[in-house]
Amino acid sequence: KALGVSPGASQREIRTAYKRESLKSHPDRVPEGSPEKAARTRKFQEINDAYYTLSDDSRRREYDARRNLEQEVDEEEEIPSSESGFWSSFGFGSADREERSNEQFGSVFEEMLREEGMDGSGAERSSSHFWSIVGGASGGALGFIVGNAPGAIAGAVAGNRLGAVRDARGKSVYEVFLELPANDRARLLSQLAAKVFQHTMVHSIMSTVEGAGVYPALENRPLKDTICLFDVDNTLTPARRHATDEMLQVLSQLRQKCAIGSVGGSDFNKQQEQLGSSSVSVTTLFDYCFAENGLTAYRLGKPLASNSFIQWIGEEKYQKLVNFILKYIANLDIPKKRGTFLEFRNGMINVSPIGRNASTDERNEFQEYDRVHNIRQPFVEALRKEFPDYGLSYSIGGQISFDVFPTGWDKTYCLRHVEAEKDISGIQYKSIHFFGDKTFPGGNDYEIYDDPRTIGHSVKDPEDCLKQLRELFQL
């Protein structure tokens, strides 16, 4: 009722209604001290409470159950289609953002023109659009710097309307503003502040909602005893680059059917860089996020118990290991060396002969050089020979490095979290699919790929991963 939707409304209809009603009823749309302020505040809170209840499947079911008990009416709940695109699942494309920005910002500056009789109906309006164009372009660029695409749209609208004021009067907006009566100046400033706040609040809400998505609870998914785990580099993303929109969309579709998780050897921040964004946490895109092979782990956005390599090995042994590695690299004769040859992580150390600071081109060059001159494999063999009693394992992964970790702390480590799900929700995953590219012996995907608990899928690159997912799960 608060959102004006039917009991069987889909999540998309609920979000659209929330956007419409929250903007319409926001208390800042009336002047301070207005008799409508209190009523609008109550209405706005009611709308937010309604959206909080209806936007979550479990809360909505509880609400419907109470409602049905009172009314003795059964209503069917519409489940969002698994075909909905990841980023478009809320129905907010670029056209909607532009319309919203025009509604929020355009009217303020149109009113400034109207106060001067230059809103397009009077003869005094200039035929020049030079400053409107310059203002739109400049505002769009500044808005993009501040707030990416949504900021660019808002900035372009604001800049265009400011430019229109200068086109019409041939003087600065500030001078035109000062010529207005004091009451009009105060009213315009109040409206502008309210609209800026409105735009910021709505964009923040929508960004959070878009990232979180709407998915059935783990126990309610069609393939509830199935989970798909993915390596990151060269499986979900090109090496050290961001995932494509297509990949994120397919993962979103797959998540409607079964549980999904990311498994990377790198730390959590690198997973965030490659899979998430400034406004979307990677933990909202997967049911499970396993960084450093699962030593840092998240389930449904909540952290799980972690473990530490340095506590396991001890400082004395660690320093001997590090000193040997750095001396070995110092004596290596390779075409290029950069920086960060050894990266300390929570559950392992990562060793790179060229250095992790290498550029993308330099990484590609080293990968080809390593294929011909075999740099990493002899390095690993030297460590095995020097520290035979340390209980360490070594995995060559990515383009430029290899991992050093306690035996058993490879990517199979994450399976203990997967198997623990039966004690949390009662779900026992009978089919654990793993997709990775370094599935050969010695590769950092080999152990989990070859583990009897998993169904291993070797992929060549993200495009091959997409192809296999579509074929296996009819996406």
Backbone hydrogen bonds, N-H to C=O, Kabsch-Sander energy under -0.5 kcal/mol:
donor,donor_aa,acceptor,acceptor_aa,energy
9,A,6,S,-1.9
14,I,10,S,-2.2
15,R,11,Q,-2.4
16,T,12,R,-2.3
17,A,13,E,-2.3
18,Y,14,I,-2.3
19,K,15,R,-2.6
20,R,16,T,-2.2
21,E,17,A,-3.0
22,S,18,Y,-2.6
23,L,19,K,-1.6
24,K,20,R,-2.1
25,S,21,E,-2.3
26,H,22,S,-0.7
29,R,26,H,-1.8
30,V,27,P,-1.3
34,S,31,P,-1.8
37,K,34,S,-1.8
40,R,36,E,-2.8
41,T,37,K,-2.4
42,R,38,A,-2.2
43,K,39,A,-2.5
44,F,40,R,-3.0
45,Q,41,T,-2.2
46,E,42,R,-2.3
47,I,43,K,-2.3
48,N,44,F,-2.2
49,D,45,Q,-2.6
50,A,46,E,-2.3
51,Y,47,I,-2.5
52,Y,48,N,-2.4
53,T,49,D,-1.9
54,L,50,A,-2.7
55,S,51,Y,-2.2
56,D,53,T,-0.6
60,R,56,D,-2.7
61,R,57,D,-2.3
62,E,58,S,-2.1
63,Y,59,R,-2.3
64,D,60,R,-3.0
65,A,61,R,-2.4
66,R,62,E,-2.2
67,R,63,Y,-2.6
68,N,64,D,-3.2
69,L,65,A,-2.0
70,E,66,R,-1.9
71,Q,67,R,-2.5
72,E,68,N,-2.5
73,V,68,N,-0.5
75,E,73,V,-0.5
84,S,81,S,-1.6
89,S,85,G,-0.8
91,G,88,S,-2.0
93,G,91,G,-0.8
97,R,93,G,-1.8
98,E,94,S,-2.3
99,E,95,A,-2.4
100,R,96,D,-2.6
101,S,97,R,-2.5
102,N,98,E,-2.4
103,E,99,E,-2.4
104,Q,100,R,-2.0
105,F,101,S,-2.7
106,G,101,S,-0.7
106,G,102,N,-1.3
107,S,102,N,-0.7
108,V,105,F,-0.7
109,F,105,F,-1.1
110,E,106,G,-2.1
111,E,107,S,-2.0
112,M,108,V,-1.2
113,L,109,F,-1.9
114,R,110,E,-2.5
115,E,111,E,-2.4
116,E,112,M,-0.9
116,E,113,L,-0.6
117,G,114,R,-1.6
118,M,113,L,-3.1
125,R,122,G,-0.8
133,I,129,H,-2.2
134,V,130,F,-2.5
135,G,131,W,-2.7
136,G,132,S,-2.2
137,A,133,I,-2.4
138,S,134,V,-2.8
139,G,135,G,-2.9
140,G,136,G,-2.3
141,A,137,A,-2.2
142,L,138,S,-2.6
143,G,139,G,-2.8
144,F,140,G,-2.1
145,I,141,A,-1.9
146,V,142,L,-2.0
147,G,143,G,-3.5
148,N,144,F,-2.0
151,G,147,G,-1.9
152,A,148,N,-2.2
153,I,149,A,-2.1
154,A,150,P,-2.2
155,G,151,G,-2.9
156,A,152,A,-2.5
157,V,153,I,-2.1
158,A,154,A,-2.5
159,G,155,G,-2.9
160,N,156,A,-2.4
161,R,157,V,-2.1
162,L,158,A,-2.2
163,G,159,G,-2.4
164,A,160,N,-1.7
165,V,161,R,-1.4
166,R,162,L,-1.6
167,D,163,G,-2.6
168,A,164,A,-2.1
169,R,165,V,-2.1
170,G,166,R,-3.0
176,V,172,S,-2.1
177,F,173,V,-2.8
178,L,174,Y,-2.4
179,E,175,E,-1.3
180,L,176,V,-0.6
180,L,177,F,-1.2
185,R,181,P,-2.2
186,A,182,A,-2.4
187,R,183,N,-2.2
188,L,184,D,-2.5
189,L,185,R,-2.3
190,S,186,A,-2.1
191,Q,187,R,-2.4
192,L,188,L,-2.6
193,A,189,L,-2.4
194,A,190,S,-2.1
195,K,191,Q,-2.3
196,V,192,L,-2.5
197,F,193,A,-2.3
198,Q,194,A,-2.3
199,H,195,K,-2.6
200,T,196,V,-2.4
201,M,197,F,-2.7
202,V,198,Q,-2.6
203,H,199,H,-2.5
204,S,200,T,-2.2
205,I,201,M,-2.4
206,M,202,V,-2.9
207,S,203,H,-2.5
208,T,204,S,-1.9
209,V,205,I,-2.5
210,E,206,M,-3.0
211,G,207,S,-2.0
212,A,208,T,-2.1
213,G,209,V,-2.2
220,N,217,A,-2.0
221,R,218,L,-1.0
223,L,257,K,-2.9
224,K,221,R,-1.0
224,K,222,P,-0.5
226,T,223,L,-1.9
227,I,431,S,-2.4
228,C,259,A,-2.2
229,L,227,I,-0.5
229,L,433,H,-3.4
230,F,261,G,-2.2
231,D,435,F,-2.7
234,N,237,T,-2.8
235,T,232,V,-1.9
236,L,232,V,-1.9
237,T,232,V,-2.2
241,R,238,P,-2.5
243,A,274,Q,-2.6
248,L,244,T,-2.1
249,Q,245,D,-2.3
250,V,246,E,-2.3
251,L,247,M,-2.4
252,S,248,L,-1.9
253,Q,249,Q,-2.1
254,L,250,V,-2.6
255,R,251,L,-2.2
256,Q,252,S,-0.7
256,Q,253,Q,-0.8
257,K,254,L,-1.6
258,C,254,L,-2.2
259,A,226,T,-1.6
261,G,228,C,-2.3
262,S,288,Y,-1.9
263,V,230,F,-3.5
264,G,290,F,-2.7
270,K,267,D,-0.6
271,Q,267,D,-1.3
272,Q,268,F,-2.3
273,E,269,N,-2.1
274,Q,270,K,-2.0
275,L,271,Q,-2.3
276,G,271,Q,-0.7
276,G,272,Q,-1.4
277,S,280,V,-2.6
284,T,281,S,-1.9
285,L,282,V,-1.3
286,F,282,V,-0.8
287,D,260,I,-1.4
288,Y,260,I,-1.6
289,C,298,Y,-2.1
290,F,262,S,-3.0
291,A,289,C,-0.7
291,A,296,T,-2.7
292,E,266,S,-2.4
293,N,264,G,-3.0
294,G,291,A,-1.8
295,L,292,E,-1.5
296,T,291,A,-2.0
297,A,295,L,-0.5
298,Y,289,C,-2.0
299,R,302,K,-3.0
300,L,287,D,-3.4
302,K,299,R,-2.1
304,L,297,A,-3.1
307,N,295,L,-0.9
309,F,346,N,-3.5
312,W,308,S,-1.3
313,I,309,F,-2.5
314,G,310,I,-2.1
318,Y,314,G,-2.0
319,Q,315,E,-2.4
320,K,316,E,-1.6
321,L,317,K,-2.2
322,V,318,Y,-2.6
323,N,319,Q,-2.6
324,F,320,K,-1.9
325,I,321,L,-2.0
326,L,322,V,-2.6
327,K,323,N,-2.0
328,Y,324,F,-2.3
329,I,325,I,-2.3
330,A,326,L,-2.2
331,N,327,K,-1.4
332,L,329,I,-1.3
334,I,332,L,-0.8
338,R,354,I,-3.5
343,E,350,N,-2.8
344,F,342,L,-0.6
345,R,348,M,-2.3
349,I,404,V,-2.1
350,N,343,E,-2.4
351,V,402,F,-3.0
352,S,341,F,-3.1
354,I,400,I,-0.5
356,R,340,T,-2.4
357,N,339,G,-2.1
358,A,355,G,-1.6
363,R,359,S,-2.5
364,N,360,T,-2.2
365,E,361,D,-2.3
366,F,362,E,-2.5
367,Q,363,R,-2.5
368,E,364,N,-1.9
369,Y,365,E,-2.4
370,D,366,F,-3.2
371,R,367,Q,-1.7
372,V,368,E,-1.4
373,H,369,Y,-3.2
374,N,370,D,-2.1
379,F,375,I,-1.0
380,V,376,R,-2.3
381,E,377,Q,-2.2
382,A,378,P,-2.1
383,L,379,F,-1.7
384,R,380,V,-2.3
385,K,381,E,-2.1
386,E,382,A,-2.0
387,F,383,L,-2.4
390,Y,387,F,-1.2
393,S,405,F,-3.4
395,S,403,D,-1.9
396,I,442,G,-2.8
397,G,395,S,-0.6
397,G,401,S,-1.3
401,S,397,G,-1.0
402,F,351,V,-2.0
403,D,395,S,-3.0
404,V,349,I,-2.6
405,F,393,S,-2.1
407,T,391,G,-2.6
409,W,406,P,-2.7
413,Y,410,D,-2.3
414,C,293,N,-0.6
414,C,411,K,-1.0
415,L,412,T,-1.3
416,R,413,Y,-1.4
417,H,414,C,-0.9
418,V,414,C,-1.6
419,E,415,L,-2.9
420,A,416,R,-1.1
421,E,418,V,-1.2
422,K,419,E,-1.0
423,D,420,A,-1.4
424,I,420,A,-0.6
424,I,421,E,-1.0
425,S,421,E,-2.8
426,G,421,E,-1.0
427,I,421,E,-0.7
429,Y,427,I,-0.6
430,K,225,D,-1.6
430,K,428,Q,-0.7
431,S,225,D,-2.1
432,I,430,K,-0.5
433,H,227,I,-2.7
433,H,431,S,-0.7
434,F,455,I,-2.4
435,F,229,L,-2.3
436,G,457,H,-2.0
439,T,437,D,-1.3
443,G,440,F,-2.8
444,N,396,I,-1.3
445,D,438,K,-2.2
446,Y,438,K,-0.7
446,Y,443,G,-1.3
449,Y,445,D,-2.2
450,D,446,Y,-2.7
451,D,447,E,-0.6
454,T,451,D,-1.8
455,I,432,I,-3.0
456,G,454,T,-0.7
457,H,434,F,-2.5
459,V,436,G,-2.5
465,C,461,D,-2.1
466,L,462,P,-2.5
467,K,463,E,-2.1
468,Q,464,D,-2.4
469,L,465,C,-2.4
470,R,466,L,-2.4
471,E,467,K,-1.9
472,L,468,Q,-2.6
473,F,469,L,-2.6
474,Q,470,R,-0.9
475,L,470,R,-0.6
